[in-house]
């Protein structure tokens, strides 16, 4: 992975913890500037990290950070975050749509307040943050929009049981699909990235399955390394893709995924991953030389 993000400015929604923070730290090790635009200004009783601790980690890793308190459902706050990023670092090279809300409840169990939260943060927030970054991305040398959302594999099994969340999450991917075409002539890449397996995040530990599921999950660094590989590619040659982390890294020559865990052995498959992605992953690993 020879590319570097040195000197690049990344505006990221969310990023106080988990996958977003891992992506930020990977970029920081190159010497990137990372703007963390998120809501967690004060410590949460159950969730680690704030926008301020994230910036501390970014700067310890070798990058420059900027913490901006921002609810991406609010247009004025998003525009202000973008303005602060440009004022501090002179522009924006990369937009990472990481912020997401989740609740895996069936239709009758999903109240409309939660429906509005998920669709407001996931689909609308991704659209809004991207929209506000685009004028600055048009001026960048190798501009990318990367969204943490799944392939558009429109099957009933991905919607049944959690219609509201699936609509919100696939809405993010629809933004990718549309922007890839809309921004092609501007040379701005728009891609999505999704993990092949469950990732050990606060959502996994606090919302989905707790410690048992976390023990079957990979670390966020696998997604961060895949994101780095994508964001260092030429933007005019890499757009409109729905990437899967392991497949990205396999293309980069990675053959040993054990450093990403889990310690228990075989990781659990994630939601929304098409069957062919698993088949492709198994084939790619088998094709690699042993050791």
Secondary structure, 3 states (H helix, E strand, C coil): CCCCCCCCEEEEECCCCHHHHHHHHHHHHHCCEEEEEECCCCCCCCCCCCHHHHHHHHHHCCCEEEEEECCCCCHHHHHHHHHHHHHHHCCCCEEEECCCCCCCCCHHHCCHHHHHHHHHHHHHHHHHHHHHHHHHHCCCCCCEEEEECCCCCCCHHHCCCCHHHHHHHHHHHHHHHHHHHHCHHHCCEEEEEECCECECCHHHHHHHCHHHHHCCCECCHHHHHHHHHHHCCCHHHCCCCEEEHHHHHHHCCCCCCHHHCCCCCCCCECCCCCHHHHHHHHHHHHHCCCC
